Amino acid sequence: GRGNAPEGAVVDQQLPESASVYQRSTHNRPKQKEQQVKVRLESVPAQPNLVVSFASSQTPLHDAVTVPVHLSDGEIYSIPPFRLENDFGTSDRGKMERLQIVGVGLPGLPDEILFDTDELAAAREGEEDILTDSEDEQESEEDFEEMMECDGLPPLKMKALTEGLSLRSINDKSRRSTIGENRGSIVTFQVAATHDMGNQLANGGNVRIRFRYRGPSPNPATEIWRKREVGLRIVRVKGPRISSLTFRSDLSWGSAYSELCKSLAEQRRRLEAVPKWETSRLKRRIDGATSGGVGINSDQSVSLNSIGSVAASQDETILNRVGMDQGVHVSGDEVVVLMAVANETNSTIVLSNRKGLVGGFEGSPMPTVRVTSGVSVKIPVVIQRIERIDENSEVADIAMELVSRTALHWESEPTEGEIAANKRVRQGRVRIPSRCLREIIDEHKSFSSRICKPPVAVRVSVGREESKSEMVLSPGAFVEAVAHVNIQDWIPSHVLSTCSITVEFCCARKDSGSKELSFEEENNTPYVWCGQIRRTVNASEAEDMGHRARVTFFQCGVFVVSACAKISGRGGLAEETWWAPHAETIKVEKENK
């Protein structure tokens, strides 16, 4: 039966089973007729090619270039100017029709259009941001300064100085063969850092300048845009800073303020040396004035803890702190601040103030101050005291007011070698760190008394003629000193009801205590007060308080006579002393026979 088997069956038994089946090509199979793909070619006009280079170089910048920007807090950095040119291409017809310059990657800000050749777009951007239509460098710096006066803003701000930049200059073919400053169009960028920039930039930031441009369009519905980008790496460096503030109570170096304070302390020591029964009578008289005329017996006691709890429960704003801050001040409209400025840059800087003088006193102004590298200087600055209530009838922000009034502009002073090397001139603003200042104000509540308007106005006179700077007397003569104290109307009535005011006269020999004799010996016998030299009343009853006394001089010399108002509040726990802003000078000399 094997011989009768078909040959095909024998062959199938000899071949192994197939692991897979190869699919035959289907190109021979019948199929439906497919629609042929049509390719549409559209003609696009020749497009421009923007070439960006530094104004001092002919080498074009590629997109991967990064320009370092060295910035300190409050500094305005001017990037070397760029030249913008249009490469018209092989056809020489790639005309640029619109150009936009965009700041990209500014921390906390969206992409900002710094310049736009389209008139409508430029006008629209100008309405939204006034910084985009500045025409010169000085105006741009002023805009940056206004931006730096506020806190909590993004750490960086960029501006494009585009004077002379236009499509006409970029597309001008006649300038292509000229190598020099006039070839193409020049644009300069400025980057400003806020005063609290600190370490807000991670890894130098990712700030870029993007040039977006387009050429002719094939139809009104199509726009072909291209771009070039220049990266900026922000490098934080050291700059000048205000390291400390020192308040001077007197407005001039020769005002005998220290002598008057010593004499006042001597009078207080003599008062405390009065016998006990006299002291108790004086205490009852003072306490009677502070309690509205009701005397307190010596066997009655007042709990200091209860007084402290009442003081803590009330709102301790700058309006309610009258009579709470222990200190000695001058009741003038101005205050002197010794401001220490440390120059931590590598070059000499010049400080200036566009609102007026940098510092100095009357008769010796300081329009500018030159500070060498690595040096810290103390500048006397006379500023107006801050109103405790602003124009909106709200409690004033004394921190921002003080920061604004003490801010200075600085500019580096290059040497002859740096000028020859065309080294960049650094510039910016230096001011008090507002965050640090607010911490000081919160920690030291008496700060408001040093910088704000005084609660009282004190005036003293001795009958001197206005045309003379001093009064001349002979030994044995006397003068009558008159003091006037006015309480400011911004003090709340509930604060006045807890305060007492003591007006006290004081006299001292000028420049005393500097010789071999002590201060007490020099001021013990030259003069004698006649009458009551101090008077205490309730503050709520002393809207316009006056007092007078006589002083007789027995020795020759130059003396100063003044008066002060002592404000005691909240049970007398503290005492504010406010001197009259100007003391009367009296010269005692023998008459020539």
C-alpha positions, 0 to 999 in steps of 0.5 A: 500500500505504501507504493500506491501513496501519492507523491505529494503526500509523501513530500508533505510528511517529510517537510516540518510544519511551518512556524509562520506564514508569509503574506503575499504581496497585495499589489496584484489584488484588485483595488479601488482607484485612489484619489491622487494627492495634489501638492499646492505651492505658495509663493512667499515674498522674500523675508528679512533676516535680523542681524544683532551685534554689539555696536563696538563689534562687527561680529554677529551674535548667535542665539546661544550667546549670554551677556553677564549683567553685574547688579547690586541692590538698587543698581541700574545696569546699562548693557553695552549697546546693540546694533540691529541690521537687516540682511536682505538676502540673495534677492536683496528684497527682504524688507522688514515690516515690523519689529518687537523687542520683548523682555522674557523671563523677568521674575514675577513678570509676564513677557513684556514688550519693550518696543514695537514699531507698530504705532497702534501697538506702541500706543496701546503698550504706552497706555498700560506701562508709562515706562515704554515711552521714555525718550532719554536716559535721564527720564528712564533713570527717574522712572526706575527710581520711582519703581524702587521706592515701593516694596514687594515688587519683582526684583528686576525691571528692564527698559529699552532706550530706542532713540533713533531706532526705526524700520527706516533706519534698519531697512536703509540699504545705503548704510550697509557698506558703511562700517561705523557707529551710524550703520544700522540702528543702535538700541541700549537696554537698562536693567534695574534691581530693586533694593530687596533683590537679595537672592530672589534670582535662582542661578542668575535667572533666565532673562532674555531679550527677544527680537521678533520681526516679520517681513512681507506677507503673502496675504492679509491673513498670514504673518511670518514671524522670526526671532533672535534672542540674547540671554542675560545672566544676572550676577549679584555683586556688592554695592554701596549701602546705608549701614547705620543712622544716628539721631542728633537732638541739636540742629547745630554743633555749637548750640550748647545743647549738651550744657543745657542738658547737664544743667537740667540734670543738675536742677533735677538732682537739687530737686531730689535733694529737697527734704522729705516733707518738701518732697511730699508736698511737691509730689502731692502738687504734681499728682494733683495736677495729673489727676485733675486737681484731686490730691493723692495722700502719701499713704495711698499707693498706685499699682504699677502693674495695673498701670502697665496693663492699662497701657498695654491694652490701649492701641500703641500707635504713634498717636497714642505714644505721647508721654510714653517714650523716655528721651530728650528731644528738640521741638523743632520741625527738623531733625538731624540724622548722621547717615553712615554710607559704606562704599563696598564697590571697587571704585570711588563713588559720588553721592548726590540727591536730585531733590536737593542737597545730600547733607550738611548744615545751614551755612555749610551745605554738601551738594555731593559727597565723594566716598572712596572704595572700602570707606564708610562716611557719616553724612549729617542730613537735615530732614523735615519731621514726619507728620503723624497723620498723612493727607488722607487723615490716616496714621502715617507710614513713617518707615516709607517716609523716612526711606524716601527722604534719605534715599541718595543717588550714586555714580562710580567715578572712573579713573583715567585708565578706566576712561581710556579703557571705556569701562562702564560707569556704575550708577544706582540708588542707595536707601535704608532697607525698609524691612530692617527699618520696620523691624527696628520701629516695631522693636523700639516704639520710641523711634516715632518720637525721634522722627515724627512731629513733636506733640508740643511747640516750645518757644522761649524769649528774653526780650532780645532785639530781633536785629541782634543775635545775642543780648549783652548785660553787665554783672548784676543785671537780670532778664525775664525769660518767657516760655510758651507751650502749645499742644498739637491738635492731633493728640487724642483727648483720651491721651491728653487726659492721662498726661501732665506737662511741666514747663521748666527754665534752664540756664548754663554757661556756654562751653562749660565743663571743658576746663579744669573746673567741673560743670557744677563749679562753673554753673554754681554761682554765676547766676540765680533764678528768681521765682518759680522755674517749673510749673506743672499742669494737666495736659488737657487744660494746657492748650496754650501754656505760658510761664515766666521767671527772672535770672540774675547774672553775677559773673562775666561770660556767655550764657544760654537760657532756654526752656523745656516741656516735660510730658509725663503719661500713664502714671508718670512711668516715662517722661518726654523732654522737649526743648525749645528749638532755639536758645537765647544767648546772653553775654555778660561783660563789664562796661568800659568806663 
